[in-house]
Every structure is written in structure tokens, then in C-alpha cells.
Amino acid sequence: MKCRRIHKKLIMPIGLFIALSLALNIVPQNRILQKNVIIFRFPHLNSTFSPNQSTTVLTRSSEPVHIWQLHPFDDRILMQAEFRPNVDFDSLPPKRILLAAGLDGWGVNEGNKAFVEHQCPVQNCHLHEYPPYKKIIDARIFKEMEIYEDMSKDAQSIVPRHPDQIWIMFGLESPEASPNYANVHDVINWTATYRYDSTMVTPYDKFQTYTNFTKLSDYKPIKNFAASKIKMAAIFMSNCYAANNRLDVVKELQKFIDIDFYGHCGTLTCERGKENICFKKLRDEYKFYLSFENANCRDYITEKLFLNALRNDVVPVVMGAHPDDYRRVAPPGSYIHVEDFRSVEELANYLKFLDKNDDEYNKYFRWKQTGSFVDTKFWCRICSLLWDPKKPRMSVPDLDKWWHGKGVCIGRRRWDDVGQQNLTSSVDPAVYYRA
């Protein structure tokens, strides 16, 4: 009788323990299995310019992490960077990634050093410059300039492509500067570009707002950023034949305000190898920097905004991507878009107004208290996604249509002069991907 009573007392806690154990182990693999608050403290990938600040990003461990599902207001970068599939990596050979054009220009070494150095959640991946002998290649990365009509045949003559091998397009150039991809159909599986409809969104930089950010008006400038600035505006430009009309806009703007023009297109020079000196001059002396891209294309926002201007305490005047794209990726209240004004003269008058009003000028620096720049963890994300046992089978049916399609770039026109029906949304690519 005594034993039976003991048995009855033990049955309930044992049953509860088993139920909890099962619940904890039956967790979908595409979930973040960690605390609700994640602290990011990363330098930008292969860069020395990022301040060592931390960004708190709120996630809910009970919600599925949509690392594959495209979203108009979430690039999924942080989700992918923290994703760790529920796989026993130690008992399996590494995922091998072949860099099609070699290691040059990537800033990485062969092997898994890149994944270890970046403290990736998954480090069981190896980078290769040449195909390893008798080893399976799991993925191949091609830069946008290495993709062409017969690439599949030529590439497979070097390394045969097995059915599960993933081919990835990596691109940071605009479609205006990229080759024609006619007849490149169902060859590329994943895309890693700055565009929001990429499999892996790979921007030039990423600003992440803090979780306690409410509205910009709650913040005051931390100092007078206009104090030492004695010059109006500057621009660095060496491509004088850009697809858009940026050079014409600069020349028109020069009729109304003083602009120091550096580079092949201007009269001033900034020597190669001495960029830090030029950036210091920009930071100390100028109020505005003309962050004019060389093409008006969706999502095409480069270091001209992030590095040249924002990281050097200069207010960027931007031209290039659609205004919606800047609103999505730039720090709040940090820039001036040329299309906020109907004419160049109207823009010039506003810049002159800010030049004479320090309080108004300093409002463009309130963003510095709202968040910080974070590393996009490019190599970590590739490794984690390759290991995902639930990764969908996908390919781009028509790469040229996706990259060069109607409304992706608009030449010399303004975005507000292009009808909405003629624009390609950069965030709804469902028609371009198929499983």
C-alpha cells in the first residue's frame, strides 16, 4: 500500500516532466531559440568604419522566423543572422561554398575562418577558391558580372552541378551597370543583392533603430553640428557619364549655391589612398554632401549615403533610389531627397535656409540617438540558410526580367514623373521565384 501511494505521488510530476520535455523538443526549426532580447554588437562586414555600439532588437521566440518569406518592411537580415537550424552539425561534413572568381575582392580566407571570426551561429561551412578534390560543392557564388547566357554550360565544365547545388547571384552594382541576362532561366537559385526582393538582402550598410524608439521629435541634437562648418556642400564624383542626369543636377545647383566638386568630373582632387583625409575635411568643413547615385534604380543606395555622409556628420542630399526606398533604409530624419522639391532652385533655397538656421540644420542629426549601424553578417547568413533542412527549392525563372525589368530603373526621369503602373515594386517578387 505504501508503495502504491508513492507511485501515485510520482506519476503526476513524471507526466508533467515528460510533457514539458516533448513541448520543448517539438519546436519548429525555423524559430529563434534564444532570449526575447538580442544584443547586436558587430562591426560592419569587412569595414572599419562602424562604431562599436550595441543595438537592441526585440524578437519573440514563440513566433516563427520567416527567414525565407519576403516582407515589404522587413529585410529579414537580423532574423537570418541569428538563425540556427536544429541540426547536429558536428556529425556532418561542412557545407562547401565555391567562389566562382576566386577569393580576390572578398576579403576572406579559404576554409571556415570567416564563419569563426564573425562568431556565426553556424560555423560548419568552408569557402573554396578551387573545387576541392572529390568533395561535394553545396553552393557557388557568382558576382553579377560573371553571369551570362552560357554560364551554366561553362561553369559545369569546371565543376559538374549536382541537383541540390545552389547557385547564388551576388550583386552590388545597379542594373544599369550590369550585363544583359537574356536566356538565364532557372539557373540562379538565390540572390544576394541590395534589393529588397533578394533571397538575402545585402545592403551597403544597415541602420537598426532601438526598440525604445518612438518618434523623432522626442530627441534633441546632442551638439551643434554646424559649429565648425564653413562651407556649403561637396560631392565626390568620377563617373561623368552616369545613366541618370546627376551631373546636370549638380551643375544646375551650382548656379544657386557653392559646391566643391571633387573627382574626375570636378576641379578638386582627393588622392587615392588618402580617403580618410578627405573624409575628415568633409566632416569638419561641409554642411551638406550630395549623395547622388549613378543610376535611378529601386533600392540602389550605396556608400555615398552611409559612409560618405552619415558616418561623417554631413547632411546627405540624396538622388537615385525611389523615395520610399530611402525611407525604408536610412535613419529617420537624416537626409534630404531631391524629389522633395519640384525644382533645383527650390532645393537650393531650402539648403540656404538650413545654412542660416543652426537649430533647423541640427534636427537632421537627431537620428544618432535612435539606433546604430549593424553588421549584416553576410557569411553567417549564407551558412545558416544552407544548413536549413526546410529551405525551399527555388530558382529565378527569368533573371533578366527580375534584374532589368520594367520600372526597376528609370533613366533620367524623376520617380514622381513615372506612373505607378510603370513601377516595379521591389518588395513583391512572387512572380519571379518558383519552387
Secondary structure, 3 states (H helix, E strand, C coil): CHHHHHHHHHHHHHHHHHHHHHHHHCCCCCCCCCCCEEEECCCCCCCCCCCCCCEEEECCCCCCCCCCCCECCECCHHHHHHCCCCCCHHHCCCEEEEECCCCCCCCCCCECHHHHHCCCCCCCEEEECCCCCCCCCCEEEEEHHHCCCCHHHHHHHHCCCCCCCEEEEEECCCHHHCCCCCCCCCCCCEEEECCCCCCEECCCCCEEECCCCCCHHHCCCCCCCCCCCCEEEEEECCCCCCCCCHHHHHHHHCCCCCEEEECCCCCECCCCCCHHHHHHHHHHHEEEEEEECCCCECCCCCHHHHCCCHHHCCEEEEECCCHHHHHHHCCCCCCEEHHHCCCHHHHHHHHHHHHCCHHHHHHHHHHHHCEEECCCCHHHHHHHHHHCCCCCCCECCCHHHHHHCCCCECCCCCHHHCCHHHCCCCCCCCCCCEC
